[in-house]
């Protein structure tokens, strides 16, 4: 009885997923553009930026603590998100992305898939 050996994933695609979050959408778009320009400089294949749904957190607070109990104020925080996928990044691309300086208020998560 002859058994077939399973082929390994020879053509496995290494993917770098960058998730960017910020409170202000203009700063977020500028940061995403900077990331994409850096990746394109080293001939990386890019998918995105893909806009994810905006996360909205609402807070309701009493205006007065004693007399006007029914008067309330509402505040909200909006968190804008984008996802960028870089397919088969070379080491120079990864090094350039790690040395990138982005404005404050921008949160970045990087995953290798």
N, C-alpha and C positions, 0 to 999 in steps of 0.2 A: 504494500500500500504506500503510495507516494503522497506526501502532504506538500501543499504549496506554502512557501514562506511569504508572510505578509510583507508588502512593501512599506518601508518607512516613508514618512512625509518628506520627500526630497525637495519638493517645491513649496515648502511651508513659507507662508508670507509672514514676515515679522512686521508688526504694526506698532507704531508709537501713537498712543492716544493722549492728546493734550486737552484737558478740560479747564477752561478759563472762566472765572466768576468775578463780578465786580458790582458795586452799587450804582455806578454811573455808566450808561451805555456808550458815551463818547470815548471815555478812557478805555473801556473794554474793546471797542472797535479799533482804536489806535494800537493797542497791545497785540490784538490778533493780526493786524496788518504787519506789524513789526516781526512777529513770529513767522508769518508766511513768507515775507521777504527774505528772512534769514534762511529758511528752509529751501526756497527756490534758488538762492545763491549757490547752494551745494547740490543742485540738480536732484532734489527729492520730489517724489510724487506725492501730491497733497490732495486730500479729500476734505472739503469744508471751506470755510467755517460753517458749521451747522448750528443754527440758533435753537436753543432748548427753551422750553416754557419759562417765563419769568416767574420767580417765586415771590409771592407777596405775603408779607407778615403784617397783620393789622393788630393794633393795640387800642383799646378803649379805656379812657381815664376819666374819673369824675372831675369836673371843673372846680367845684367847691366841696369841702368836706362836710359841711353841716347844713346850711340853709337850702341851697339849690341842689338837692340831691338828684334831680332828673336831668340836670344840665351835664352833658358829657362831651368830651373831645375824642376824635379818632385820629390816630397817626398810623402811617404805614411805611414799611421798608421794602423796597423792590430790589431783588437780586437777579441780575441779568447773567445768562450763562451761554457759552459757546463751546463747541467741540470741534477739534481739528485732528484728523487722522493723517499720519505720515507713513507711507508704505515703504518698506525695505530701506530704512535710514542707514546711511554709512556712518562710521565713527566720527568723521569731521562734522557732519550735520548735528549729531548728538552733542558734540563738544561745543559747537557754536550756540546751540540752544541753551546749554547750561550756563554759558558765559553772558547770556543776554540780560541786560538790565531793563526791567520794566517799571512803570510808575507804581507808587504806593497805592494801596487799595485794590490791587489786582491779585487774586488768588489763583494759583496754578497747580493742577494735579497732573502728573505724568505717569502713564502706565505702559508697560511693554506687554503686548499681546501676541 
